[in-house]
Amino acid sequence: MKACAILLAAGRASRMGAVKALLSLPLLPGGEPCSALEGLVRCYRGAGVEDILLVSGFHAAEVEAAARGLGLTVVRNPRPEEGMFSSACAGLRAVPDGCAACFVHPVDVPLVRSLTLGALLDAAASESQHGSSSVLIPTYESKEGHPPLLPAAYREHILAHARQGGEGGLRSALAGLPRRYVPVADSFILEDMDRPEDYARLRTLAALREALWPAEAWNLLCLCRVLERGLRHACAVGAVAAALAQVLRESRAERGWAGTGPDPELARAGGLLHDICKGLPEHEKAGGRFLAELGLPVAAALVADHRDLSVPDAAPLTERELVYLADKYCHGREFVPLELRFGQKLDLYAADPAACAAIRGRLGRARALEARLAREMGRPPADIARQALEALPEAKDGEPEAEPNSSRGDT
């Protein structure tokens, strides 16, 4: 199924005081900056959407120059003062032949992840296979966000609404049409930037676009239908990883070491996700591949090595190592020391010398990391892990622990 994207960038941006499409955000790999427009274009192309139209209006000269530099088709809204619906219609009139569905995406919602686009495209493909044709709306925790994916078959219906005055905009034009809500683990579908303070917030949020916040990670686990036992263990590992990161961060600050140290919330998210592909062969590597395919390379790096890893003495400790050690301390949601954790494996494979040698090697690397953490934190990491698990809320019968909260500054 061929889809196209209509990016809406025709607004006056009077509240922002700057051209939104050209605002710089850290959306390139490694957090390097690019314009909001370029970040969106890269996201769509990464999801396999190559036909991208840019609708301009106010600030046309600047926006169109940037769009053409990115290889986009440019459509100018002759009446941008009539609002966003007029821009959406200008884009819909220019949709190329053969396009079966159209994303309609305001450029001031620039942080949407590729996992959202992929989920909508997968839903559209499923609809097509079953002979259905619904307007697809992404949701995060039951809240509608951007971008909707519109079947091209409804283009004339939408344009007819515009010819009749367009009252109520796109939402009214879609009223009465079949619609389907597509849950995604992407809170950024709700984040727009209308004012300078919004832009400042999104610049901070963009740093985690290639990972997930803890609440998003929890949502992804639920969307993947992870069983209750897995959810309990995920909560435990996330809590321990976050506690280790917090103590290490505080210790580094007290000692005046350079850098802030690991992010507790990123460590928690990594702990939540570490077993997302449990049950598959080499599940840690499978989990890393799965998250990378969702466009989450930072999250992928946190889980891909949690079965075994080693850290050079000169390399700083990161969230990755804390997720690894946190997993070793957790049996379900109960604390287990390293000796017991690996001792159980040695007993299980006692008749297999090669397996026992490999297990002893992993135990040695885990001990080395534990000892290094103890030196850098000034406290035994096992004590911190035990305390974190004791502080977990008790679950009701048949329910996992409460959903992890995000520490985002806007919540």
Secondary structure by P-SEA (a helix, b strand, c coil): cbbbbbbbcccccccccccccccccccccccccccaaaaaaaaaaaacccbbbbbbccaaaaaaaaaaaabbbbbbcccccccaaaaaaaaaaaccccccbbbbbccccccccaaaaaaaaaaaaaaaaaccccbbbbbcccccccbbbbcccaaaaaaaaaaacccccccccccccbbbbbbccccccccccccaaaaaaaaaaccccccccaaaaaaaaaaacccaaaaaaaaaaaaaaaaaaaaaaaaaaaaccccccccaaaaaaaaaaccccccccaaaaaaaaaaaaaccaaaaaaccccccccccccccccaaaaaaaaaaaccccccccaaaaaaaaaaaacccaaaaaaaaaaaaaaaaaaaaaaaaacccaaaaaaaaaaacccccccccccccccccccc
